[in-house]
Amino acid sequence: MPEDLPIGEVPAIRIVNVNQQPYRADGQFVLYWMIANRRTKYNFSLDRAIDWAKHLKKPLVVLEALRCDYRWASDRIHQFVIDGMMDNAKAFANHPVTYYCYLEPRRDAGNGLLQALAADACMIVTDDFPCFFLPRMVKAAAQRIHVRVEAVDSNGLLPMRATDKVFARAFDFRRFLQKNLLPHLENVPQPKPLQRLQLPKYSLPKALTDRWHCLSATELKQFDLAALHIDHAVKVVPDLPGGTLAAEKRWKRFVDNSLSAYGTRRNEPEEDVASGLSPYLHFGHISAHEIFDQLMASESWSPGKVSSKTTGSSSGWWGTSESAESFLDELITWREVGYNMCCLNPDYDKYASLPNWAQQTLEEHAGDRRDYEYSLSEFELAQTHDPLWNAAQNQLVQNGIIHNYLRMLWGKKILEWTPSPQMALEVMIELNNKYALDGRNPNSYSGIFWVLGRYDRAWGPERPVFGKIRFMSSDNTARKVKVKNYIRKYTSREQRLF
C-alpha cells in the first residue's frame, strides 16, 4: 500500500503527515498520542489509529500524558485533565486497547517516553490542535521520530483545512459555512469506535513502565497534586469536574432544562441558561460532532431543512428552533472561526494580528488620559472601583469561568484601565489563561481579541482610549441585564467593606 494512501473512513482533509516518514510494518503496535481529543468516542484521531491498527493487524497503544511544566500549570487545570483520564481508563479497560496514562511527577521526568514508544511503533497518530504549545510540541517531537507521525483534526464540524483563507469577520465565515459545510457533515467520527473492536493485545515492557509509571484508575483517583511543582494557588473548582461523563451530564442538563430559553435569555448573568460546555470542548472531553448529532436529533432535523439563502445571517438558515439556531451559531460559527485563525495564522496571539483599522485607531488614542489605571495584581485581586467588573473577575478566579456576556465587558474595561492596548492584551491573556478552564483555546483567543477589534467593525462615535473600537460600560450592561444578585454572589465581605 502506498504510504500516503488514506485508509478507513477519516477524511483525508483532516489528516496531516507531520514528518514525511514512512510507517514501519514490522513495528509492534500503532501508537495514538492523545494530546487534545481526550475522549474515546466521536474522535477522528482514535478512528484513524484504529484503522491503522486493523490494516497492519497490530495492537493499539493509547498514550495520554500530562507534563507539569507547561505555562499556567495549576491544580485547577491538572485535576480537570486527570478527571478525564479516569474516565478514559475505565472506558478502555474492557477493550483490546492498551491505555498508557502518565503524569509527569517533576519537570523533564517524561523526557524520552514518546521516543521510547516510537522505537517499537509502526507509526504514530496524534491530535491536530492549532493552539497553545501543542503545535510546536508535535512538530519538535516528529522531527526526532523516525516513523510516520500523522496529526488528525477532530476539532469541529468544518475541517480546519477546508479553506486557506483567514476570515476577518464572523459574518463572512458564517456565509462560507452556509455554502460549504453540509458535505462535511456526511463524515462523522464513530460514536462508539471501541464497540466490538477486535485487535491483538499488547503488554507494555516492564523496563518502560518502571521508568515512566503507568497509572491505574485507582492511582489517578488518589493522586496527590500537592506533590507537583505547579501553581497550587489556582484551586480546583469542586463543582466543575472534568471528563467525558461530566461533559455528557452537563450537556443533558442543558438540553433538558435550558436550551428552550437559550435564544432569549442566555445573556442574563443571573440565569443558568448557558451550556457550560466550553471547558469540556477545550480539553476534548466531548466532541462538537456528538453535540451536533444529538441536538439535531432532538430537533428532528435533516439537511433538507436548511435555507437555500446563504446570506451569512445568524438565524433562519438551519431550519431549527430559535434557541437551537442561536446555540449552533455559538458552537459552530463563533467557536470554529477561532480555529480558522489559529490554524492559518501562527501569530494569532500577537497584537500585530489585529485588523489594520483596529491597530490604527488604538494607536491614535494610545496617549489618551485614562480615568483609572490598574496593575496586573490589582486586576487579579479584583481591586478596581467597579463592583460589576470585580464580580466578574471573582467568578473567573473562583469558578474558572466568566458568564459569556460579562466576559466581553471584563475585557473592555481592561482595555480602558491599562496604559496601552498592548498591555491590556497581556493582562487579558494572563488572567484568562491562568484561571479559565476554557483558556488557552482558539475560541478563548477570539474573545480576547474581539475586545480589541478582531471580527468586529469600526464603531462611532469615536471615544477616548477606544477610538473606533466598540465600547461597553458597566452602567449600560446593568441596564440591559440583571446584575444585582450576580454582584452580591461574587463580591466578598472584604470587598464590600472596601
C-alpha positions as CSV (number, residue, x, y, z in Angstrom):
1,M,0.0,0.0,0.0
2,P,1.4,3.5,-0.9
3,E,2.4,5.4,2.2
4,D,0.2,8.3,1.5
5,L,-2.9,6.3,0.7
6,P,-5.7,7.1,3.1
7,I,-7.3,4.2,4.9
8,G,-10.5,3.8,6.7
9,E,-13.2,6.5,6.9
10,V,-11.4,9.5,8.2
11,P,-11.5,12.3,5.5
12,A,-8.1,12.9,4.0
13,I,-8.6,16.7,4.5
14,R,-8.4,16.1,8.3
15,I,-5.0,14.2,8.2
16,V,-1.6,15.8,8.1
17,N,1.6,13.8,7.7
18,V,3.8,15.8,10.1
19,N,7.3,14.4,9.4
20,Q,7.0,12.7,5.9
21,Q,8.5,9.5,7.4
22,P,7.3,6.0,6.3
23,Y,5.3,3.7,8.5
24,R,7.0,0.6,9.7
25,A,5.1,-2.6,9.0
26,D,7.3,-4.7,11.3
27,G,6.7,-2.5,14.4
28,Q,4.9,-3.9,17.4
29,F,1.9,-1.6,17.7
30,V,0.2,1.5,16.4
31,L,0.5,4.4,18.9
32,Y,-2.2,7.1,19.4
33,W,-0.6,10.0,21.3
34,M,-3.7,11.6,22.8
35,I,-3.0,15.3,23.5
36,A,-6.2,17.3,22.7
37,N,-9.1,15.0,21.8
38,R,-9.1,13.4,25.2
39,R,-12.1,11.1,24.7
40,T,-12.9,7.6,23.5
41,K,-15.8,8.3,21.0
42,Y,-16.6,10.8,18.3
43,N,-12.9,11.2,17.8
44,F,-11.4,11.1,14.3
45,S,-7.9,10.7,15.7
46,L,-8.9,7.5,17.5
47,D,-10.7,6.3,14.4
48,R,-7.6,6.8,12.3
49,A,-5.4,5.0,14.8
50,I,-7.8,2.1,14.9
51,D,-7.9,2.0,11.1
52,W,-4.1,1.7,11.0
53,A,-4.1,-1.0,13.7
54,K,-6.6,-3.0,11.7
55,H,-4.8,-2.5,8.5
56,L,-1.4,-3.6,9.9
57,K,-3.0,-6.2,12.2
58,K,-1.2,-4.7,15.2
59,P,-2.2,-3.8,18.7
60,L,-3.2,-0.3,19.6
61,V,-1.5,1.7,22.4
62,V,-3.0,5.0,23.6
63,L,-0.6,7.3,25.4
64,E,-2.3,10.1,27.4
65,A,0.3,12.1,29.3
66,L,0.3,15.3,31.2
67,R,3.5,17.3,31.7
68,C,4.0,19.6,34.7
69,D,6.0,22.5,33.3
70,Y,3.5,24.0,30.8
71,R,2.8,27.6,31.3
72,W,-0.1,28.3,33.8
73,A,0.1,24.7,35.1
74,S,-2.1,24.6,38.2
75,D,-4.2,22.3,40.4
76,R,-7.3,23.5,38.5
77,I,-6.1,22.5,35.0
78,H,-4.3,19.4,36.2
79,Q,-7.3,18.0,38.1
80,F,-9.6,18.7,35.2
81,V,-7.4,16.6,32.9
82,I,-6.9,13.9,35.5
83,D,-10.7,13.6,35.8
84,G,-10.8,12.9,32.1
85,M,-8.0,10.4,32.4
86,M,-10.0,8.4,34.9
87,D,-13.0,8.2,32.5
88,N,-10.7,7.1,29.7
89,A,-9.0,4.5,31.9
90,K,-12.4,3.0,32.6
91,A,-13.6,3.3,29.0
92,F,-10.5,1.5,27.6
93,A,-10.4,-1.2,30.4
94,N,-12.7,-3.7,28.8
95,H,-11.5,-3.3,25.2
96,P,-8.4,-4.6,23.3
97,V,-6.5,-1.3,23.7
98,T,-3.5,-0.7,25.9
99,Y,-4.1,2.7,27.7
100,Y,-0.9,4.3,28.9
101,C,-1.7,7.1,31.4
102,Y,1.3,9.1,32.5
103,L,1.5,12.1,34.9
104,E,4.9,13.7,34.9
105,P,6.0,13.8,38.6
106,R,8.6,16.5,38.2
107,R,9.9,18.7,35.4
108,D,11.5,16.8,32.5
109,A,10.8,13.4,34.0
110,G,8.8,12.5,31.0
111,N,11.6,13.3,28.6
112,G,12.2,10.3,26.3
113,L,8.9,8.5,26.8
114,L,7.5,9.2,23.4
115,Q,10.8,8.4,21.7
116,A,10.9,5.1,23.6
117,L,7.5,4.1,22.5
118,A,8.2,5.3,18.9
119,A,11.2,2.9,18.8
120,D,8.7,0.0,18.7
121,A,5.8,1.6,17.0
122,C,4.6,1.1,13.4
123,M,3.5,4.7,13.3
124,I,2.0,7.4,15.5
125,V,-1.3,9.2,15.3
126,T,-1.8,12.4,17.3
127,D,-4.3,15.3,17.5
128,D,-4.1,18.3,15.3
129,F,-4.8,21.1,17.8
130,P,-3.8,24.6,16.5
131,C,-3.3,26.5,19.7
132,F,-1.1,26.9,22.8
133,F,2.2,24.9,22.9
134,L,0.8,21.8,21.2
135,P,1.6,22.5,17.6
136,R,5.3,23.3,18.5
137,M,5.4,20.2,20.7
138,V,4.1,17.9,17.9
139,K,6.4,19.4,15.3
140,A,9.5,19.1,17.5
141,A,8.7,15.5,18.5
142,A,8.0,14.4,15.0
143,Q,11.4,15.7,13.9
144,R,13.1,13.3,16.4
145,I,11.0,10.3,15.5
146,H,11.8,8.0,12.6
147,V,8.4,6.6,11.9
148,R,5.3,8.3,10.3
149,V,3.5,10.8,12.5
150,E,0.0,11.8,11.5
151,A,-1.9,14.7,13.1
152,V,-5.7,14.4,12.8
153,D,-8.2,17.2,13.0
154,S,-11.2,16.3,15.2
155,N,-11.8,19.8,16.5
156,G,-15.0,20.9,14.8
157,L,-17.6,20.2,12.1
158,L,-15.7,22.1,9.4
159,P,-12.2,20.7,8.8
160,M,-9.7,23.4,9.6
161,R,-8.0,23.0,6.1
162,A,-11.3,23.2,4.2
163,T,-10.2,26.7,3.4
164,D,-6.9,28.5,3.2
165,K,-8.5,31.9,3.9
166,V,-8.3,33.6,7.3
167,F,-11.7,35.2,7.9
168,A,-11.7,38.7,9.2
169,R,-15.4,38.7,10.2
170,A,-17.7,36.1,11.7
171,F,-20.3,37.1,9.1
172,D,-18.0,36.1,6.2
173,F,-17.1,32.9,7.9
174,R,-20.8,32.1,8.6
175,R,-21.6,32.7,4.9
176,F,-18.7,30.3,4.0
177,L,-20.2,27.7,6.3
178,Q,-23.6,28.0,4.8
179,K,-22.2,27.4,1.3
180,N,-19.7,24.7,2.2
181,L,-20.5,22.9,5.5
182,L,-23.2,20.4,4.6
183,P,-21.0,17.9,2.6
184,H,-18.6,17.7,5.6
185,L,-21.5,16.8,7.9
186,E,-21.7,13.5,6.0
187,N,-18.4,12.4,7.5
188,V,-18.9,11.8,11.2
189,P,-16.4,10.2,13.7
190,Q,-17.5,6.9,15.1
191,P,-19.9,7.3,18.0
192,K,-18.6,4.1,19.6
193,P,-15.3,3.0,18.0
194,L,-14.4,0.6,20.8
195,Q,-17.6,-1.4,20.5
196,R,-16.9,-4.9,19.1
197,L,-13.3,-3.9,18.4
198,Q,-11.1,-6.8,17.7
199,L,-7.3,-6.2,17.9
200,P,-4.4,-8.1,19.4
201,K,-3.4,-7.0,22.9
202,Y,-0.1,-5.6,23.9
203,S,1.7,-5.6,27.2
204,L,3.9,-2.6,28.0
205,P,7.5,-3.6,28.7
206,K,8.4,-3.5,32.5
207,A,11.5,-1.5,31.8
208,L,9.3,1.2,30.2
209,T,6.7,1.4,33.0
210,D,9.4,1.2,35.7
211,R,10.9,4.4,34.3
212,W,7.7,6.1,33.3
213,H,5.0,4.8,35.6
214,C,1.6,4.0,34.0
215,L,-1.1,5.0,36.4
216,S,-4.3,3.0,37.0
217,A,-7.7,4.4,37.5
218,T,-7.3,4.0,41.3
219,E,-4.0,5.7,41.3
220,L,-5.4,8.6,39.3
221,K,-8.2,9.0,41.8
222,Q,-5.8,9.1,44.7
223,F,-3.2,11.2,43.0
224,D,-1.8,14.0,45.3
225,L,-1.4,17.3,43.4
226,A,0.5,18.8,46.3
227,A,3.5,16.7,45.3
228,L,3.8,18.5,41.9
229,H,5.6,21.8,41.2
230,I,2.6,23.5,39.8
231,D,0.6,26.6,40.9
232,H,-1.4,25.4,43.9
233,A,-2.9,28.9,44.4
234,V,-5.2,28.3,41.4
235,K,-7.6,25.9,43.1
236,V,-9.7,23.1,41.8
237,V,-13.3,24.0,41.1
238,P,-15.1,21.4,43.2
239,D,-18.5,21.6,41.4
240,L,-16.9,21.6,37.9
241,P,-15.3,18.2,37.4
242,G,-13.6,17.2,34.1
243,G,-14.1,14.2,31.9
244,T,-16.4,12.8,29.4
245,L,-19.0,11.6,31.9
246,A,-19.3,15.1,33.5
247,A,-19.4,16.7,30.0
248,E,-22.3,14.4,28.9
249,K,-24.1,15.1,32.2
250,R,-23.8,18.8,31.7
251,W,-24.9,18.6,28.1
252,K,-28.0,16.6,29.0
253,R,-28.9,19.0,31.8
254,F,-28.6,21.9,29.3
255,V,-30.9,20.2,26.7
256,D,-33.4,19.2,29.3
257,N,-33.5,22.5,31.4
258,S,-32.1,25.4,29.5
259,L,-32.0,25.0,25.7
260,S,-35.5,26.3,25.2
261,A,-34.6,29.6,26.9
262,Y,-31.1,29.9,25.3
263,G,-32.2,32.1,22.4
264,T,-33.8,34.8,24.6
265,R,-32.1,34.6,28.0
266,R,-28.5,33.4,27.5
267,N,-27.1,36.9,28.1
268,E,-28.6,37.1,31.6
269,P,-25.9,36.6,34.2
270,E,-28.3,35.7,36.9
271,E,-30.0,32.9,34.9
272,D,-28.3,29.5,34.4
273,V,-29.1,29.0,30.7
274,A,-25.6,28.8,29.2
275,S,-24.5,25.3,28.2
276,G,-21.2,25.4,30.3
277,L,-19.6,23.1,27.7
278,S,-16.6,25.3,26.7
279,P,-14.1,23.7,29.2
280,Y,-15.1,20.2,28.0
281,L,-14.8,21.2,24.4
282,H,-11.4,22.7,25.1
283,F,-10.0,19.6,26.7
284,G,-11.6,17.3,24.2
285,H,-13.8,15.6,26.7
286,I,-16.8,16.0,24.4
287,S,-17.0,16.4,20.7
288,A,-18.8,19.1,18.7
289,H,-20.0,16.3,16.4
290,E,-21.7,14.5,19.3
291,I,-23.3,17.7,20.5
292,F,-24.5,18.5,16.9
293,D,-25.8,15.0,16.3
294,Q,-27.8,14.9,19.5
295,L,-29.1,18.4,19.2
296,M,-30.3,17.8,15.6
297,A,-31.9,14.6,16.5
298,S,-33.9,16.4,19.2
299,E,-34.9,18.9,16.6
300,S,-35.9,16.2,14.1
301,W,-33.6,18.0,11.7
302,S,-32.5,16.8,8.2
303,P,-30.2,18.6,5.7
304,G,-33.2,19.3,3.5
305,K,-34.4,21.8,6.1
306,V,-31.6,24.3,5.6
307,S,-32.4,27.5,3.7
308,S,-31.2,28.0,0.1
309,K,-30.3,31.6,1.0
310,T,-26.6,31.7,2.1
311,T,-26.6,35.3,3.2
312,G,-24.5,34.9,6.4
313,S,-27.4,35.6,8.6
314,S,-27.0,34.2,12.2
315,S,-30.6,32.9,12.2
316,G,-33.0,31.2,9.9
317,W,-30.6,29.1,7.9
318,W,-30.6,25.8,9.8
319,G,-34.3,25.4,9.9
320,T,-34.5,24.7,13.6
321,S,-36.0,26.4,16.6
322,E,-34.8,29.9,17.6
323,S,-32.8,28.6,20.6
324,A,-31.2,25.8,18.6
325,E,-30.1,28.3,15.9
326,S,-28.6,30.6,18.5
327,F,-26.7,27.7,20.1
328,L,-25.5,26.4,16.7
329,D,-24.1,29.8,15.9
330,E,-22.0,29.8,19.1
331,L,-21.0,26.1,18.7
332,I,-20.0,26.3,15.0
333,T,-19.6,29.9,13.8
334,W,-18.1,31.6,16.8
335,R,-16.1,28.6,18.0
336,E,-14.7,27.5,14.7
337,V,-13.8,30.9,13.4
338,G,-11.1,30.9,16.1
339,Y,-9.8,27.5,14.9
340,N,-9.6,29.0,11.4
341,M,-7.4,31.9,12.7
342,C,-5.1,29.7,14.8
343,C,-4.7,27.1,12.1
344,L,-3.7,29.5,9.4
345,N,-2.1,32.4,11.3
346,P,0.7,31.4,13.7
347,D,0.7,34.9,15.2
348,Y,-3.0,34.6,16.3
349,D,-2.0,35.6,19.9
350,K,0.1,38.6,18.9
351,Y,-1.1,42.2,18.9
352,A,0.0,42.6,15.3
353,S,-2.6,40.1,14.2
354,L,-5.4,42.6,14.8
355,P,-7.0,44.2,11.8
356,N,-5.2,47.3,10.4
357,W,-8.1,49.6,11.2
358,A,-8.1,48.4,14.9
359,Q,-4.4,48.9,15.3
360,Q,-4.6,52.3,13.7
361,T,-7.4,53.6,15.9
362,L,-5.9,52.2,19.1
363,E,-2.6,53.8,18.2
364,E,-4.2,57.2,17.6
365,H,-5.7,57.0,21.1
366,A,-2.8,55.3,22.9
367,G,-1.9,58.6,24.6
368,D,-5.4,59.4,25.8
369,R,-5.8,60.0,29.5
370,R,-7.2,57.0,31.5
371,D,-9.5,57.9,34.4
372,Y,-8.3,54.8,36.2
373,E,-5.2,52.6,35.8
374,Y,-4.7,49.3,37.5
375,S,-1.7,46.9,37.7
376,L,-2.0,43.2,36.9
377,S,-2.0,42.4,40.6
378,E,-4.9,44.8,41.2
379,F,-6.9,43.3,38.3
380,E,-6.1,39.8,39.5
381,L,-7.3,40.6,43.1
382,A,-10.4,42.4,41.7
383,Q,-9.4,45.7,43.4
384,T,-11.0,48.1,41.0
385,H,-13.6,50.8,41.6
386,D,-16.2,48.9,39.6
387,P,-18.3,46.3,41.5
388,L,-19.6,44.6,38.4
389,W,-16.1,44.1,37.0
390,N,-14.8,42.9,40.3
391,A,-17.6,40.3,40.5
392,A,-16.8,39.0,37.0
393,Q,-13.1,38.7,37.9
394,N,-14.0,36.9,41.2
395,Q,-16.2,34.5,39.2
396,L,-13.2,33.7,37.0
397,V,-10.9,33.1,39.9
398,Q,-13.4,31.1,41.9
399,N,-15.3,29.1,39.2
400,G,-12.9,29.0,36.3
401,I,-15.4,30.7,34.0
402,I,-17.0,34.1,33.4
403,H,-20.5,34.5,32.2
404,N,-20.1,35.0,28.4
405,Y,-21.8,38.3,28.2
406,L,-19.8,39.7,31.1
407,R,-16.6,38.4,29.7
408,M,-16.9,40.9,27.0
409,L,-17.4,43.8,29.5
410,W,-14.5,42.3,31.5
411,G,-12.1,42.7,28.6
412,K,-13.4,46.1,27.5
413,K,-12.7,47.6,30.9
414,I,-9.2,46.1,31.0
415,L,-8.6,48.0,27.7
416,E,-9.9,51.2,29.3
417,W,-7.9,50.9,32.5
418,T,-4.4,50.0,31.3
419,P,-1.8,52.3,30.0
420,S,-1.7,50.8,26.5
421,P,-3.7,48.4,24.3
422,Q,-0.7,46.1,24.2
423,M,-0.6,45.9,28.0
424,A,-4.4,45.3,28.0
425,L,-3.8,42.3,25.8
426,E,-1.1,40.9,28.1
427,V,-3.4,41.3,31.1
428,M,-6.3,39.6,29.4
429,I,-4.2,36.7,28.2
430,E,-2.5,36.2,31.6
431,L,-5.7,36.3,33.7
432,N,-7.8,34.2,31.2
433,N,-5.2,31.6,30.6
434,K,-4.3,31.3,34.3
435,Y,-7.8,30.9,35.7
436,A,-10.2,30.0,32.9
437,L,-10.8,26.3,32.3
438,D,-11.6,27.1,28.7
439,G,-8.5,29.3,28.3
440,R,-5.5,28.6,26.0
441,N,-8.1,27.8,23.3
442,P,-8.8,29.3,19.8
443,N,-12.2,30.3,20.9
444,S,-10.8,31.9,24.0
445,Y,-8.3,34.0,22.0
446,S,-11.2,35.0,19.7
447,G,-13.0,36.5,22.7
448,I,-9.9,38.3,23.9
449,F,-9.0,39.8,20.5
450,W,-12.7,40.7,19.8
451,V,-12.3,43.2,22.7
452,L,-9.6,44.9,20.5
453,G,-11.5,44.7,17.2
454,R,-10.9,41.3,15.7
455,Y,-14.1,40.0,14.0
456,D,-15.7,43.4,14.5
457,R,-16.0,46.7,12.6
458,A,-15.3,50.4,13.3
459,W,-17.9,52.0,15.6
460,G,-18.9,55.6,16.2
461,P,-18.9,57.9,17.9
462,E,-15.1,57.9,18.3
463,R,-14.2,57.7,22.1
464,P,-11.2,58.4,24.2
465,V,-8.9,55.3,24.6
466,F,-11.2,53.2,22.5
467,G,-11.2,55.2,19.3
468,K,-13.4,53.4,16.9
469,I,-13.3,50.1,18.9
470,R,-16.7,49.0,20.2
471,F,-17.4,50.5,23.7
472,M,-19.1,48.8,26.6
473,S,-19.8,50.2,30.1
474,S,-20.9,48.7,33.3
475,D,-23.8,51.1,33.7
476,N,-25.2,50.2,30.2
477,T,-24.7,46.5,31.0
478,A,-26.6,46.8,34.3
479,R,-29.5,48.5,32.4
480,K,-29.6,45.7,29.8
481,V,-29.4,42.7,32.1
482,K,-29.9,42.0,35.8
483,V,-26.7,42.0,37.7
484,K,-27.5,43.0,41.3
485,N,-27.6,39.4,42.6
486,Y,-24.7,38.5,40.5
487,I,-22.6,41.2,42.1
488,R,-23.7,40.1,45.6
489,K,-22.8,36.5,44.8
490,Y,-19.3,37.2,43.6
491,T,-18.4,40.0,46.0
492,S,-16.6,39.0,49.1
493,R,-17.3,40.6,52.5
494,E,-13.9,42.3,52.5
495,Q,-14.6,43.8,49.1
496,R,-17.9,45.1,50.2
497,L,-16.2,46.9,53.1
498,F,-13.6,48.2,50.7
